[in-house]
Amino acid sequence: MKVYRGIVKGNTILLEETPDLPDDCQALVEIKPLDKARDEEITRRQIALLKNPHKGGKLLYRRREELYDRR
């Protein structure tokens, strides 16, 4: 199932893109108002994470031999 964005005008919803459905096809429409401020905050956080990815922790061993050194 694909999600389409649109704008409500009275009893009509204007979609931003053309759906991949034939004409006269029945469809189920779920209407959910968008919170633009929340969406912008999520986008800002995602971009920040992409710019500064998690490094996965600190380096525990510099050489493979140190892994097996059990003194």
MODELLER restraints for C-alpha pairs under 7 A, 6 or more apart:
rsr = mdl.restraints
at = mdl.atoms
rsr.add(forms.Gaussian(group=physical.xy_distance, feature=features.Distance(at['CA:4:A'], at['CA:15:A']), mean=6.67, stdev=0.5))
rsr.add(forms.Gaussian(group=physical.xy_distance, feature=features.Distance(at['CA:5:A'], at['CA:15:A']), mean=5.82, stdev=0.5))
rsr.add(forms.Gaussian(group=physical.xy_distance, feature=features.Distance(at['CA:5:A'], at['CA:16:A']), mean=5.85, stdev=0.5))
rsr.add(forms.Gaussian(group=physical.xy_distance, feature=features.Distance(at['CA:6:A'], at['CA:13:A']), mean=6.09, stdev=0.5))
rsr.add(forms.Gaussian(group=physical.xy_distance, feature=features.Distance(at['CA:6:A'], at['CA:14:A']), mean=5.15, stdev=0.5))
rsr.add(forms.Gaussian(group=physical.xy_distance, feature=features.Distance(at['CA:6:A'], at['CA:15:A']), mean=4.00, stdev=0.5))
rsr.add(forms.Gaussian(group=physical.xy_distance, feature=features.Distance(at['CA:6:A'], at['CA:16:A']), mean=5.37, stdev=0.5))
rsr.add(forms.Gaussian(group=physical.xy_distance, feature=features.Distance(at['CA:7:A'], at['CA:13:A']), mean=5.51, stdev=0.5))
rsr.add(forms.Gaussian(group=physical.xy_distance, feature=features.Distance(at['CA:7:A'], at['CA:14:A']), mean=5.19, stdev=0.5))
rsr.add(forms.Gaussian(group=physical.xy_distance, feature=features.Distance(at['CA:7:A'], at['CA:15:A']), mean=6.57, stdev=0.5))
rsr.add(forms.Gaussian(group=physical.xy_distance, feature=features.Distance(at['CA:8:A'], at['CA:14:A']), mean=6.37, stdev=0.5))
rsr.add(forms.Gaussian(group=physical.xy_distance, feature=features.Distance(at['CA:61:A'], at['CA:67:A']), mean=6.35, stdev=0.5))
